[in-house]
Amino acid sequence: MLVEKIVRVIRNNYIYDDHHNRMSNTLAVTAVDGGYLIIKLHNKEIVKIYVPPPHWEDKYRDSINSTEDYFADDVGNGYDIQINSAMGDIFYEIEISHTEDQDACNDFANNVEVIFEPIIPEEYSYEQIETAYEKRQRWTRELIENNLFEVSIIINVSSLETLMKDLFISNHNYWFSNYDSLKTNENILSILKNYNLNKYYLQNLWKKLGSNQTLKVNLLFDLFIDNINGNISIKINEIFNRLTENELRKNEKIDLLFDTVKKNLQNISFQKRKGEGSFNWLFKKIFDIDIAKFLDQEKIENISIRKHFDKMYELRHKLAHGVDGEYEVSKEDAELYFNVTKKVNEFLLAEVEKLIKQEHMSTFTSLDIKL
């Protein structure tokens, strides 16, 4: 439902109507495989509501998949929620439909927090990922042709983030293929630390060791009991050092990491551009693909695309959150950022394809030697 008179009050990134009976917001994320909106009040979860994936249609406007739901808070106030899941964002509007306690309603309006939690994504073939990327490119081109320049920039960045996530998850068989066991151990430890995955990896590792009770007892003794500093936290690098290649092979460590990451994908941000934990950092650690170097070396109109790339991300953030509304996005801006994103997307696709071919060649060579 549309609000008859909107007051653009920005609080926690929400837009409220005159009486705070309705609040709306847009999350700059695509529910590629569906997901959930987790609604919290004072850090306590009230409800988890399903978000459908967008329709996979050629035209952006046809991608919107809408749903409605109802929930209540602890004191009995009722709320209707409408969700529009589209390619590029999730829009939701919450309306107070039943009031038991007005103060509690006001508290909800002022302090509600809504977080998107993705469903564990499916794995796709390289060809499927490439085809989906090409479809998103057509959507963006259509938006530009229809003078929807701001939306095209949001879709640009969302499309890139979707591509990175798909390539990352669906090509785990090629993780660390350019690294030896020692470097793989080092990179796994960095990833676990930066994304707060140590505990989950250890749980999977312990299951992997299975019925080898002697090994488990020895590890427990070394890592828990015989610790002169009294620090009882398990150190994964010490476990790696103690386990022989026969007890835990390189590919098994990678499989454990994949299982850990896939179930905790929300810990990884594909929006962070710089520093440890950024997508630049992650792709270098996982695939030995240097996105940062590409951004610095590739140019458009004699300017490195890094400058355009960073400006595009900053602009997308402002557009998605409704700030800096006075800036007028031109067709030239939209075309420029379309071309910047296209270059980065195609670089990533080409680099991953190169890895796949390299691994296949290595497999065939190994088979030839055995024969």
N, C-alpha and C positions, 0 to 999 in steps of 0.2 A: 504493500500500500504506500502511496506517495503522501508525504506530509504537505498539508495545504500551505503552511507558512513556516519556512525554515529560518531559524536564527543560527548563524554560523558561529556557535560557541564551541571552541575547541578545548576539550578537557579530556585527558587520556586519549586524544586523537578521535573522540566521538563528536558527532554533530547531533545536537538536541533540538527538539521543537520548543515552543514557547513555555510549555508547562512541564517539560522534562518527562512527559509520558512516553515519548518515543526517543530512541537513540539509535544511531546508525554508524557504521564504520566500514571501511574497505581494507582488507588484508591483501597486500601485494604478493600473493602466492597462488599457484595453481594446484588444485586438488587432483593431480594427474590420475591417481588410482583411487580417489575418494579419500575420506578422512573424517575427522571429528572436530567440532568446535567445543572446547572445554571451557565452560563458564564458571569463573571463580569469583568469590567475594571474600575479601580479607584473607586471601591465599587458601581458602577452603573451596573445594570443588562442589558446585551445586548440581550441575548436570553435564552430561556429555551427549552432544547431538550430532547425528550423522550428516556429513557433507558429501553429496554425490559428486562424481567426476563430471567435468563439462562434457557436453555432446561433442563428438568428434566430427564436426561438419566443416566444410570448406570456408564458410563465411563466419566471421567473428560473432555477429549478432545472433547467429543460429547456434552458437556454442553454449549459450546460457542455459543452465539446468537448475530449475527452481524447486525449492521444497519449503514446507511450513511445519512448525512443531509448537508444542506448548510445554512449559515447565513452571514449577512453583518454588518459592524459597522456603526457608525454615518456618516462617511465621504465617505462611498460607497465601501470600501475595502471588497472583498468577501473571504469567508473561507469555505473549505470543512472539514467535520469532520467525522471520522470513529469511531464507538464505538463497542467494543467487551465485551459483558456482559457474565461473566463466574461464575462458582461456586467458590467463593473465591476472586474475584476482578473484577474491571471494568477498561479495558484499553481503552484509546482514543488517537487519533492522529488528530491534526488540521493542515491543510495545507493552506497557503495563495494561493488562486486560481485567484484572480483578485486584481490589485493594482491601486488605485486612488491617494493615498498619502503614500509615502514610510516611512516618519517620523511617521505617524500614525500606519503603520504596525509594525515598530520597537517598538513603544510604547506598542502596543498590545502584542508583543512577550515577552517583558520584564516585563509586569505588569498584564497580564491576570490572573484571578483567577477562578478556576472551582470547584464547590461544588456539591456534590450529595445530592438530596432531595428525600427521599423514598416516595412512594405512601403509603397512610394509609393501613397498612397490613390487610389481611383477618384474621379471627379467625379460628383456627383449633381445632379439638378434640385432646385429649391426644394421642389417637392411631395414628392419622395422624402425629403429631409432632414426636412421637417415630419412626414411619416408615421412615420419612424424615431424621431423625438423623442417622438411620441405613444405609440408602443409602449413606449419606455423608461419613460415616465410610468406606464403600466399596470403594468409590472414593479415599480416602486418602491411603488406603491399596494398591490400584492399583498404585498410584503414587510412593509409596515406592518401590514396586516390579519392577517398570520401572526406578528406580534410579533417580527419580525427587524429591530429598530429600528437596530442598529449597521450592518447590511449595507445598509439603505435609505439611510443617510447616505453611505456609500461610493459607492453607485450614483448618488445625487443629483449628487455632484461629478463623477464620471466621465461622467455623461450630459451635463452642462454642457460639460465639456472636449471631448467628442466633437462636440457641436453647434457649438461655436466653431470647431473644426478643419474640420468639413464646410463651414460657411458661409464660412470663410476661403478654402479651396482651391477650392470649387466655384463661387464667385462672383468669380473673378479678372477677369472681363470688366467688373466694376463697381469695381475698385480705382481709387482716386484720382479717381473721377468728379466729386467735389465740389471738386477742386483744379485750379488752372491749371498750366501747364508748369513754372513756376518753383518752386511749392510741391511739385509732384510730384517734381522733381529733389531738393529738400531732404529730402523724406520717404524717398525711395529710398536716399539716402546714409545717413540715420539708421538705417534697417532693416539695410542691409548692414553697417554698423559694429557695431551692437549684437548681431547674430547671427553675426558672424564669417564673412560671405559675400562679402567683397570679391574674394577670389581667384577664386571660382567664377563670380561675375558677370563679371569681366574675361575669363575664358576664353570665356564665352558671347558677350560683346561682340565679342571678337576674331574669333570665327567669323562673327558677324553682319556684320561689315565685309567679310568674304568676299574677293573678288578686287580690291578697291579698294586696290591696292598703294601708290599715291601718298599716299592718306590715311594708311595705316598707317605709311609711312616718315616722314611729317611728325609723326605722333603720337609715334613712337619717338624722333625727334630732339628734340622738345620735352620729352618726359617722362623720357627716359633720358640721352641724351648731353649735352644742353645744360642740365644741372642743376648749378648752381654749388655747391650744398651737398653734392653727392655722394650724395644720397638717391635710390636707384634704384627706390623703390617707386612704382608707377603710382598717380596720384590720379584717381579716377573723376570727381570734380567738375571737374577740368581737362579731361578728355575731353568731358564734357557741354558745357562752355563753348566748346570748339573745334568741336564738331560742329554743323552747321546743322540746322534742322528738316527739311530735305530729306534729309540724310544719316542722321538718326536721329530718328524721330518719337516723340511722347509714348507712343503705344500700343505702339511697338516696345520702348521702355525698360521698359514695364510687362510685356510678354511675356517679355523677358529676365529680369526679376525673378521672374516666376512660375516659369519653367523652373528658375531657380537655387534658389528656395525649395522647390519640389516635390521636388527631388532631395536636398535637405539639410534636410528637415522636422524631423529630430531636433535641429537647432540651436535650434528654437523651442519654448519651454515654454508650454503652455496651463495650467500650474498656478501660474505666478508671477502674483501679484495686484497688486503695487505697484512703482512706479518704471519706469525705462526697460527695455524688453524684456518688460514684463508684457503680459498679454492686453488689459488696459485701454489701455495705451500703443499696442499694435499695432492694435487696432480703430479707435482715433482717427486714427492715421497712415494707415491703409489706406482705411477707409470713412467717416471723420469721424463715427463712432458713439462717443458719450461714455458708456461703461459706468460710470465713476466718478461722474459727475454723477447718473446714474439711481440708483445705490446710495445716494447722499446724500439725494436728494429723495424717493424712494419710501419709504413707511412701512408697517409692520405693527404694530398696537396702539400707534400714536403713537411708535414707535421706528424710526429710519431702518434700512432693511434692510442697510446696510453693516455695522452691529454684528453682526447675526445672521449675515450672509454670512461675515465674517471668523472668527467663532466656529465656524461650520460647517466651514470649511477647516481650521482648527486641529484640530478634533475628528476630521475625516476622516484627517488625518495621523497622529494618535495611534492611531486604531483600526486603520489599515492597517499600522502598524509595531509594534503590540502593546504600546504603552506606555500608562501611566495606566489600567491595567486595572480599577482600583477605581471609576472613574466609571460610574454606571449611567445609560444612555440611556433616557429615558422615551418613552412614546407621544407625549406633548405635544412633546418635543424633535423627534421624527421628523416629526410633522405640521408643526411650525413650519418646519423646514428644507426639507421638501417644498414648502411654499408659497413660501418664499424663492427656491428654485431655479426653481420654476415661473414666478414673476414675471420673473426675469432671462432665462430661456429665451424667454419670450414677447415680452419687450422686444427681444431680439436678432432674433428671427424677424420681428417687425413692422418694425424699422428696415431690415433687409436687403430685405424685400418693398417697402418704400417706395422704396429706392434703385433696385430693378429697375423699378418702375412709372415712376419719374422718368426713368430712362434710356430706356425705351420711348417715353414721351411726347416726349422730346427728339428721338428718332429719327424719329417720325412728323411732328413739326413741321418738322424739317429736310427731309423728303421733300416735305411740302406746299409749302415755299418753292421747292424745285427745280421742282416741277410748275407 
